[in-house]
Structure formats: C-alpha cells, structure tokens
Amino acid sequence: MKDTRQKSSYTPLQRGLAMAGILLIAAVILLLIYNLLTGGPESTILGLLFCLIVLPCILYGFRMYVEHTVKKKEKE
C-alpha cells in the first residue's frame, strides 16, 4: 500500500511553538473566566482581554510585515 499522507511544511519547532501558543491562550481564557466569576479586579480583567484581543493582532501584523519585507528582498 502507498503512504498517501502529506508531508508537513512546518518544522518541529514551529509545531511546538504553535502548541505552546494554544496552551497559553487556553490558560488566559481560563484565568479570565475565573476572574469574571469571582469578581476579580477590573484592571486584571481588562489586561486579560487585552492579551486575548490586541496582542494576537499585533503579532499577526508583525508576521505579515516580515513576510512582505523578506519577499521584497528576495525579488531584488
């Protein structure tokens, strides 16, 4: 029988970092739920919301910028 599985284009380091990111996001969500249910300080809740919403957007924008500049240099 033929092996029809596709090879992953990601390195083991990239997969490990992705898993760590997923675990970090899950931990922040659990902390947010805990603080919401127990009446935690407003500043803590807002900080956790910032980590869930704004930081991933900033990291995605940085990744797009880096990919754009690398492709631009490769064309030259």
Distance bins in CASP14 RR format, pairs under 12 A and 6 or more apart:
PFRMAT RR
TARGET T0000
AUTHOR 0000-0000-0000
RMODE 2
METHOD distances of the structure
MODEL  1
8 14 0 0 0 0 1 0 0 0 0 0 0
8 15 1 0 0 1 0 0 0 0 0 0 0
8 16 0 0 0 0 0 1 0 0 0 0 0
8 18 0 0 0 0 0 1 0 0 0 0 0
9 15 0 0 0 0 0 1 0 0 0 0 0
10 16 0 0 0 0 1 0 0 0 0 0 0
10 17 0 0 0 0 1 0 0 0 0 0 0
10 18 1 0 0 1 0 0 0 0 0 0 0
10 19 0 0 0 0 0 1 0 0 0 0 0
11 17 0 0 0 0 1 0 0 0 0 0 0
11 18 0 0 0 0 0 1 0 0 0 0 0
12 18 0 0 0 0 0 1 0 0 0 0 0
12 19 0 0 0 0 0 1 0 0 0 0 0
13 19 0 0 0 0 0 1 0 0 0 0 0
13 20 0 0 0 0 0 1 0 0 0 0 0
14 20 0 0 0 0 0 1 0 0 0 0 0
14 21 0 0 0 0 0 1 0 0 0 0 0
15 21 0 0 0 0 0 1 0 0 0 0 0
15 22 0 0 0 0 0 1 0 0 0 0 0
16 22 0 0 0 0 1 0 0 0 0 0 0
16 23 0 0 0 0 1 0 0 0 0 0 0
16 24 0 0 0 0 0 1 0 0 0 0 0
17 23 0 0 0 0 0 1 0 0 0 0 0
17 24 0 0 0 0 0 1 0 0 0 0 0
17 59 0 0 0 0 0 1 0 0 0 0 0
18 24 0 0 0 0 0 1 0 0 0 0 0
18 25 0 0 0 0 0 1 0 0 0 0 0
19 25 0 0 0 0 0 1 0 0 0 0 0
19 26 0 0 0 0 0 1 0 0 0 0 0
20 26 0 0 0 0 0 1 0 0 0 0 0
20 27 0 0 0 0 0 1 0 0 0 0 0
21 27 0 0 0 0 1 0 0 0 0 0 0
21 28 0 0 0 0 1 0 0 0 0 0 0
21 29 0 0 0 0 0 1 0 0 0 0 0
21 51 0 0 0 0 0 1 0 0 0 0 0
21 55 0 0 0 0 0 1 0 0 0 0 0
21 56 0 0 0 0 1 0 0 0 0 0 0
21 59 0 0 0 0 0 1 0 0 0 0 0
22 28 0 0 0 0 0 1 0 0 0 0 0
22 29 0 0 0 0 0 1 0 0 0 0 0
22 56 0 0 0 0 0 1 0 0 0 0 0
23 29 0 0 0 0 0 1 0 0 0 0 0
23 30 0 0 0 0 0 1 0 0 0 0 0
24 30 0 0 0 0 0 1 0 0 0 0 0
24 31 0 0 0 0 0 1 0 0 0 0 0
24 48 0 0 0 0 0 1 0 0 0 0 0
24 51 0 0 0 0 1 0 0 0 0 0 0
24 52 0 0 0 0 0 1 0 0 0 0 0
24 55 0 0 0 0 0 1 0 0 0 0 0
24 56 0 0 0 0 0 1 0 0 0 0 0
24 59 0 0 0 0 0 1 0 0 0 0 0
25 31 0 0 0 0 0 1 0 0 0 0 0
25 32 0 0 0 0 0 1 0 0 0 0 0
25 48 0 0 0 0 0 1 0 0 0 0 0
25 51 0 0 0 0 1 0 0 0 0 0 0
25 52 1 0 0 1 0 0 0 0 0 0 0
25 53 0 0 0 0 0 1 0 0 0 0 0
25 55 0 0 0 0 1 0 0 0 0 0 0
25 56 0 0 0 0 1 0 0 0 0 0 0
25 59 0 0 0 0 0 1 0 0 0 0 0
26 32 0 0 0 0 0 1 0 0 0 0 0
26 33 0 0 0 0 0 1 0 0 0 0 0
26 52 0 0 0 0 0 1 0 0 0 0 0
27 33 0 0 0 0 0 1 0 0 0 0 0
27 34 0 0 0 0 0 1 0 0 0 0 0
27 48 0 0 0 0 0 1 0 0 0 0 0
27 51 0 0 0 0 0 1 0 0 0 0 0
27 52 0 0 0 0 0 1 0 0 0 0 0
28 34 0 0 0 0 0 1 0 0 0 0 0
28 35 0 0 0 0 0 1 0 0 0 0 0
28 44 0 0 0 0 0 1 0 0 0 0 0
28 45 0 0 0 0 0 1 0 0 0 0 0
28 47 0 0 0 0 1 0 0 0 0 0 0
28 48 1 0 1 0 0 0 0 0 0 0 0
28 49 0 0 0 0 1 0 0 0 0 0 0
28 50 0 0 0 0 0 1 0 0 0 0 0
28 51 1 0 1 0 0 0 0 0 0 0 0
28 52 1 0 1 0 0 0 0 0 0 0 0
28 53 0 0 0 0 0 1 0 0 0 0 0
28 55 0 0 0 0 1 0 0 0 0 0 0
28 56 0 0 0 0 0 1 0 0 0 0 0
29 35 0 0 0 0 0 1 0 0 0 0 0
29 36 0 0 0 0 0 1 0 0 0 0 0
29 48 0 0 0 0 1 0 0 0 0 0 0
29 49 0 0 0 0 0 1 0 0 0 0 0
29 51 0 0 0 0 1 0 0 0 0 0 0
29 52 1 0 0 1 0 0 0 0 0 0 0
29 53 0 0 0 0 0 1 0 0 0 0 0
30 36 0 0 0 0 0 1 0 0 0 0 0
30 37 0 0 0 0 0 1 0 0 0 0 0
30 48 0 0 0 0 1 0 0 0 0 0 0
30 52 0 0 0 0 0 1 0 0 0 0 0
31 37 0 0 0 0 0 1 0 0 0 0 0
31 38 0 0 0 0 0 1 0 0 0 0 0
31 40 0 0 0 0 0 1 0 0 0 0 0
31 44 0 0 0 0 1 0 0 0 0 0 0
31 45 0 0 0 0 1 0 0 0 0 0 0
31 47 0 0 0 0 0 1 0 0 0 0 0
31 48 1 0 1 0 0 0 0 0 0 0 0
31 49 0 0 0 0 0 1 0 0 0 0 0
31 51 0 0 0 0 1 0 0 0 0 0 0
31 52 0 0 0 0 0 1 0 0 0 0 0
32 38 0 0 0 0 0 1 0 0 0 0 0
32 39 0 0 0 0 0 1 0 0 0 0 0
32 40 0 0 0 0 0 1 0 0 0 0 0
32 44 0 0 0 0 1 0 0 0 0 0 0
32 45 1 0 0 1 0 0 0 0 0 0 0
32 46 0 0 0 0 0 1 0 0 0 0 0
32 47 0 0 0 0 1 0 0 0 0 0 0
32 48 1 0 1 0 0 0 0 0 0 0 0
32 49 1 0 0 1 0 0 0 0 0 0 0
32 50 0 0 0 0 0 1 0 0 0 0 0
32 51 0 0 0 0 1 0 0 0 0 0 0
32 52 1 0 0 1 0 0 0 0 0 0 0
32 53 0 0 0 0 0 1 0 0 0 0 0
33 39 0 0 0 0 0 1 0 0 0 0 0
33 40 0 0 0 0 0 1 0 0 0 0 0
33 45 0 0 0 0 0 1 0 0 0 0 0
33 48 0 0 0 0 1 0 0 0 0 0 0
33 49 0 0 0 0 0 1 0 0 0 0 0
33 52 0 0 0 0 0 1 0 0 0 0 0
34 40 0 0 0 0 1 0 0 0 0 0 0
34 44 0 0 0 0 0 1 0 0 0 0 0
34 45 0 0 0 0 0 1 0 0 0 0 0
34 48 0 0 0 0 1 0 0 0 0 0 0
35 41 1 0 0 1 0 0 0 0 0 0 0
35 42 0 0 0 0 1 0 0 0 0 0 0
35 43 0 0 0 0 0 1 0 0 0 0 0
35 44 1 0 1 0 0 0 0 0 0 0 0
35 45 1 0 1 0 0 0 0 0 0 0 0
35 46 0 0 0 0 0 1 0 0 0 0 0
35 47 0 0 0 0 1 0 0 0 0 0 0
35 48 1 0 0 1 0 0 0 0 0 0 0
35 49 0 0 0 0 0 1 0 0 0 0 0
36 42 0 0 0 0 0 1 0 0 0 0 0
36 44 0 0 0 0 0 1 0 0 0 0 0
36 45 1 0 0 1 0 0 0 0 0 0 0
36 46 0 0 0 0 0 1 0 0 0 0 0
36 48 0 0 0 0 1 0 0 0 0 0 0
36 49 0 0 0 0 0 1 0 0 0 0 0
37 45 0 0 0 0 0 1 0 0 0 0 0
38 44 0 0 0 0 0 1 0 0 0 0 0
38 45 0 0 0 0 0 1 0 0 0 0 0
39 45 0 0 0 0 1 0 0 0 0 0 0
40 46 0 0 0 0 0 1 0 0 0 0 0
40 47 0 0 0 0 0 1 0 0 0 0 0
40 48 0 0 0 0 0 1 0 0 0 0 0
41 47 0 0 0 0 1 0 0 0 0 0 0
41 48 0 0 0 0 0 1 0 0 0 0 0
42 48 0 0 0 0 0 1 0 0 0 0 0
42 49 0 0 0 0 0 1 0 0 0 0 0
43 49 0 0 0 0 0 1 0 0 0 0 0
43 50 0 0 0 0 0 1 0 0 0 0 0
44 50 0 0 0 0 0 1 0 0 0 0 0
44 51 0 0 0 0 0 1 0 0 0 0 0
45 51 0 0 0 0 0 1 0 0 0 0 0
45 52 0 0 0 0 0 1 0 0 0 0 0
46 52 0 0 0 0 0 1 0 0 0 0 0
46 53 0 0 0 0 0 1 0 0 0 0 0
46 54 0 0 0 0 0 1 0 0 0 0 0
47 53 0 0 0 0 1 0 0 0 0 0 0
47 54 0 0 0 0 1 0 0 0 0 0 0
47 55 0 0 0 0 1 0 0 0 0 0 0
48 54 0 0 0 0 0 1 0 0 0 0 0
48 55 0 0 0 0 0 1 0 0 0 0 0
49 55 0 0 0 0 0 1 0 0 0 0 0
49 56 0 0 0 0 0 1 0 0 0 0 0
50 56 0 0 0 0 0 1 0 0 0 0 0
50 57 0 0 0 0 0 1 0 0 0 0 0
50 58 0 0 0 0 0 1 0 0 0 0 0
51 57 0 0 0 0 0 1 0 0 0 0 0
51 58 0 0 0 0 0 1 0 0 0 0 0
51 59 0 0 0 0 0 1 0 0 0 0 0
53 59 0 0 0 0 0 1 0 0 0 0 0
53 60 0 0 0 0 0 1 0 0 0 0 0
54 60 0 0 0 0 0 1 0 0 0 0 0
54 61 0 0 0 0 0 1 0 0 0 0 0
55 61 0 0 0 0 0 1 0 0 0 0 0
55 62 0 0 0 0 0 1 0 0 0 0 0
56 62 0 0 0 0 0 1 0 0 0 0 0
56 63 0 0 0 0 0 1 0 0 0 0 0
57 63 0 0 0 0 0 1 0 0 0 0 0
57 64 0 0 0 0 0 1 0 0 0 0 0
58 64 0 0 0 0 0 1 0 0 0 0 0
58 65 0 0 0 0 0 1 0 0 0 0 0
59 65 0 0 0 0 0 1 0 0 0 0 0
59 66 0 0 0 0 0 1 0 0 0 0 0
60 66 0 0 0 0 0 1 0 0 0 0 0
60 67 0 0 0 0 0 1 0 0 0 0 0
61 67 0 0 0 0 1 0 0 0 0 0 0
61 68 0 0 0 0 1 0 0 0 0 0 0
62 68 0 0 0 0 0 1 0 0 0 0 0
62 69 0 0 0 0 0 1 0 0 0 0 0
63 69 0 0 0 0 0 1 0 0 0 0 0
63 70 0 0 0 0 0 1 0 0 0 0 0
64 70 0 0 0 0 0 1 0 0 0 0 0
64 71 0 0 0 0 0 1 0 0 0 0 0
65 71 0 0 0 0 0 1 0 0 0 0 0
65 72 0 0 0 0 0 1 0 0 0 0 0
66 72 0 0 0 0 0 1 0 0 0 0 0
66 73 0 0 0 0 0 1 0 0 0 0 0
67 73 0 0 0 0 0 1 0 0 0 0 0
67 74 0 0 0 0 0 1 0 0 0 0 0
68 74 0 0 0 0 0 1 0 0 0 0 0
68 75 0 0 0 0 0 1 0 0 0 0 0
69 75 0 0 0 0 0 1 0 0 0 0 0
69 76 0 0 0 0 0 1 0 0 0 0 0
70 76 0 0 0 0 0 1 0 0 0 0 0
END
